[in-house]
Amino acid sequence: MKAPFVIMAILSQMLPRAVPNELERDKKIDLALYYYYSGKTLEAKGEAEKLKAAFPNDPFFHELMAEILWQELSKVLPAKPIAESVDNETVRNNTSAQYLVERFKEEIFSGLVLTQESLNQNPNDTKSLFLRAILKIRYAGFMAKFESGLKSYSESDRETAEGLQLIQKSIELDRSLCSAKYFFALSKYILNKTAAEAFYKKWAIAWKSRVYELLGRNFNQEDVFRWLDESMACSSGYYYAKDIEIDRMLLYQNILVKQSGRMDEKALPILEELNQRFPDNKEVRDNLFLVRLHLRNRSQGSRR
């Protein structure tokens, strides 16, 4: 008597599943991002896999998976500060890392193929321009961090410059995508930080970097804050920009907190919002504690 039920169960697994509607899709994206920004990489990857299976021709889900794989790779290999790289030999000698590297590249290149196919049909497709830019910049960052060397730095600089140009074009076509301006701020922040480390690095950047040329041929830190402010001034509401709009907030608070307490008032509401959304994010939690401590000490000092 149980056989028909078993057969029905098997057949139900074989039947194609309904594609999630927009509301279901957005809820799944929010869940994947909640896990990702909470540091729960495997859970985030599981949700992203489901989304990619449901929407195989949407480049956003390849970009999302690449972002999550980067986080997983960063956990497998020793963590490094921003703008620093992981030793090439360390990557080559780690089997798990090698697998993740290949998976990361597969997602990036699949996304790039899909965006190019769309742009061949419509060169002004803002979604494809935007996602192609993000994919290129993520790949550029990957090369600089996990494939360090003169050749990779040159390629990373080129990919970053091309990505920034695509972002600028997508913003010109759709002003609501200006949250991606945080990539301009991040790129200049890294350039400025690297240039400050040694004169020869500053000289090399000024002589060879396409990103340096694109961002004004100077090391003005004011540009970083201006682009961050501009990125925070808009929100597109597009599902494929959800991660970017969170990323900009994380970079914003991180850079503000590094200003020796001078921008604590500005950082506080951003940190409070992020902490409410991602209470398990240790960086946000630590920065919020630090900012509140600074502000409390300052308030007590002013009363004396």
C-alpha positions in Angstrom: 0.0 0.0 0.0 2.9 2.3 0.6 4.3 1.9 -2.9 2.1 4.5 -4.6 3.1 7.1 -2.0 6.7 6.3 -2.6 6.3 6.6 -6.4 4.5 9.9 -5.9 7.2 11.2 -3.7 9.9 10.3 -6.3 7.8 11.9 -9.1 7.4 15.1 -7.1 11.1 15.4 -6.9 11.5 14.9 -10.6 8.9 17.6 -11.5 10.2 21.1 -12.2 9.8 23.4 -9.2 8.0 26.7 -9.6 10.3 29.7 -10.0 9.9 32.0 -6.9 8.0 35.2 -7.5 9.6 38.6 -6.9 8.6 38.7 -3.2 9.9 35.2 -2.5 13.1 35.9 -4.4 13.7 39.1 -2.4 13.1 37.3 0.9 15.6 34.6 -0.1 18.2 37.3 -1.1 17.7 39.0 2.2 18.2 35.7 4.1 21.3 34.9 2.1 22.7 38.4 2.9 21.7 38.1 6.6 23.8 34.9 6.8 26.6 36.5 4.8 27.0 39.6 6.8 26.6 37.6 10.0 29.6 35.6 9.1 27.5 32.4 8.5 29.2 31.5 5.2 27.9 28.0 4.7 24.3 29.0 5.3 24.7 32.0 3.0 26.1 29.7 0.3 23.2 27.3 0.6 20.7 30.1 0.1 22.7 31.5 -2.8 22.9 28.1 -4.5 19.1 27.8 -4.4 18.7 31.3 -5.9 21.2 30.5 -8.6 19.4 27.2 -9.5 16.0 29.1 -9.7 17.5 32.0 -11.8 20.4 30.4 -13.8 20.5 33.2 -16.3 20.6 36.1 -13.9 24.2 37.4 -13.4 23.4 38.8 -10.0 23.3 35.4 -8.4 26.8 34.5 -9.8 28.0 37.8 -8.4 26.4 37.0 -5.0 27.9 33.5 -5.0 31.4 34.9 -5.8 31.1 37.3 -2.9 30.2 34.5 -0.5 33.0 32.3 -1.9 35.4 35.2 -1.2 34.3 35.2 2.4 34.8 31.4 2.6 38.2 31.7 1.0 39.2 34.4 3.5 38.3 32.0 6.3 40.4 29.2 4.9 43.4 31.4 4.4 45.0 33.7 7.0 43.1 37.0 7.2 44.9 40.1 6.0 44.1 43.8 6.4 42.6 45.8 3.5 45.0 46.2 0.5 47.3 43.4 1.7 47.7 40.1 -0.1 47.8 36.4 0.8 51.1 34.7 -0.1 50.8 32.9 -3.4 52.5 29.8 -2.1 50.0 29.6 0.8 47.1 29.5 -1.8 48.9 26.9 -3.9 49.6 24.6 -0.9 46.0 24.6 0.4 43.7 22.2 -1.4 40.5 23.7 0.0 41.7 27.2 -1.1 42.5 26.0 -4.6 39.0 24.5 -4.9 37.4 27.8 -3.8 39.6 29.8 -6.1 38.3 27.8 -9.1 34.7 28.1 -7.9 35.1 31.9 -7.5 36.6 32.3 -11.0 33.8 30.1 -12.4 31.1 32.3 -10.9 32.8 35.6 -12.0 33.3 34.4 -15.6 29.8 33.0 -15.8 28.4 36.3 -14.7 30.6 38.2 -17.2 29.4 36.0 -20.0 25.7 36.7 -19.1 26.2 40.4 -18.8 28.0 40.6 -22.1 25.2 38.7 -23.9 22.7 41.2 -22.5 24.9 44.2 -23.5 25.3 42.8 -27.0 21.5 43.1 -27.3 21.3 46.5 -25.5 24.5 48.4 -24.8 22.6 50.7 -22.3 21.1 47.9 -20.2 21.8 49.4 -16.8 21.5 46.2 -14.8 24.1 44.4 -17.0 26.4 47.4 -17.0 26.2 47.7 -13.2 26.7 43.9 -12.5 29.5 43.7 -15.1 31.2 46.5 -13.2 30.8 44.8 -9.8 32.0 41.4 -11.2 35.1 43.1 -12.7 35.9 44.9 -9.5 35.4 41.8 -7.4 37.8 39.9 -9.7 40.3 42.7 -9.5 40.3 42.6 -5.7 40.6 38.8 -5.8 43.7 39.0 -8.0 45.3 41.6 -5.8 44.7 39.6 -2.6 45.0 36.0 -3.6 47.2 36.1 -6.8 49.7 38.7 -5.7 52.6 39.6 -8.1 53.5 42.4 -10.5 51.4 40.9 -13.3 48.4 40.4 -11.1 48.6 43.9 -9.7 48.7 45.3 -13.3 45.7 43.2 -14.3 43.9 44.1 -11.1 44.4 47.8 -11.8 43.1 47.5 -15.3 40.0 45.5 -14.3 39.2 48.0 -11.5 39.5 50.9 -13.9 37.2 49.2 -16.4 34.7 48.4 -13.6 34.7 52.0 -12.3 34.1 53.3 -15.8 31.1 50.9 -16.2 29.8 52.1 -12.8 30.0 55.7 -13.9 28.1 54.8 -17.1 25.4 52.9 -15.3 25.0 55.9 -12.8 24.7 58.3 -15.7 21.8 56.2 -17.1 20.2 55.6 -13.7 21.0 58.0 -10.9 19.5 55.7 -8.3 22.5 53.4 -8.7 24.8 55.9 -7.1 25.3 53.7 -4.1 28.0 52.1 -6.1 30.1 55.2 -5.8 31.4 53.7 -2.7 33.7 51.7 -5.0 35.3 55.0 -6.1 35.9 55.8 -2.4 37.2 52.3 -1.7 39.6 52.4 -4.7 41.0 55.8 -3.7 41.2 54.8 -0.1 43.3 51.8 -1.0 45.5 53.8 -3.4 46.1 56.5 -0.7 46.9 53.9 2.0 49.3 52.1 -0.3 51.0 55.3 -1.4 51.5 56.3 2.2 53.5 53.1 3.0 56.5 54.0 0.9 57.7 56.6 -1.6 58.4 54.0 -4.3 54.8 52.7 -4.0 53.5 56.3 -4.4 55.7 56.8 -7.4 54.6 53.5 -9.0 50.9 54.3 -8.6 51.3 57.8 -10.1 53.3 56.4 -13.0 51.4 53.3 -13.9 47.9 53.1 -12.3 44.9 53.6 -14.5 42.7 53.8 -11.4 44.9 56.7 -10.1 44.4 58.5 -13.5 40.7 57.8 -13.5 40.2 59.1 -9.9 41.7 62.5 -10.5 45.5 61.9 -10.5 45.9 62.9 -6.8 45.8 61.4 -3.3 43.2 63.7 -1.8 41.4 62.0 1.1 38.6 64.4 0.8 37.4 62.6 -2.4 37.0 59.4 -0.3 34.6 61.1 2.1 32.8 62.9 -0.7 32.1 59.7 -2.7 31.1 57.9 0.5 28.6 60.7 1.3 27.2 60.6 -2.2 26.9 56.8 -2.1 24.9 57.1 1.2 22.6 59.7 -0.3 20.6 57.3 -2.5 19.0 53.9 -2.7 17.9 52.1 -5.8 15.5 49.5 -4.4 16.8 47.0 -7.1 17.2 43.5 -5.8 20.6 43.2 -7.6 22.0 46.2 -5.7 21.0 44.9 -2.2 24.5 43.7 -1.3 26.1 46.9 -2.6 23.9 49.1 -0.5 25.0 47.1 2.6 28.6 47.1 1.5 28.7 50.8 1.3 27.4 51.1 4.9 30.1 48.8 6.1 32.9 50.7 4.4 31.4 54.0 5.5 31.4 53.1 9.2 34.7 51.4 9.0 36.5 54.5 7.5 34.7 56.9 9.8 35.6 55.0 12.9 39.3 55.2 11.9 39.2 59.0 12.1 40.4 59.1 15.7 36.9 59.9 17.1 36.4 63.0 14.8 33.5 61.4 13.0 31.8 59.4 15.7 28.6 61.3 15.6 28.4 60.5 11.8 29.2 56.9 12.3 26.8 56.2 15.2 23.5 56.0 13.3 25.0 53.8 10.6 26.5 51.4 13.2 23.2 51.3 15.1 21.3 50.3 11.9 23.9 47.7 10.9 24.0 46.3 14.4 20.2 46.0 14.4 20.2 44.2 11.1 23.3 42.0 11.7 23.7 41.6 15.5 26.2 38.8 15.0 28.6 40.9 12.9 31.6 41.3 15.3 33.2 44.2 13.4 30.1 46.3 13.6 29.5 45.3 17.2 33.0 46.3 18.2 32.9 49.5 16.3 29.6 50.5 17.9 31.0 49.8 21.3 34.1 52.0 20.6 32.0 54.9 19.2 29.6 54.8 22.1 32.6 54.8 24.5 34.2 57.8 22.8 30.9 59.7 22.8 30.2 58.9 26.5 33.7 59.9 27.5 33.5 63.1 25.6 30.1 63.9 27.1 31.4 63.3 30.6 34.5 65.4 29.9 32.5 68.3 28.8 30.5 68.3 32.0 33.6 68.7 34.2 
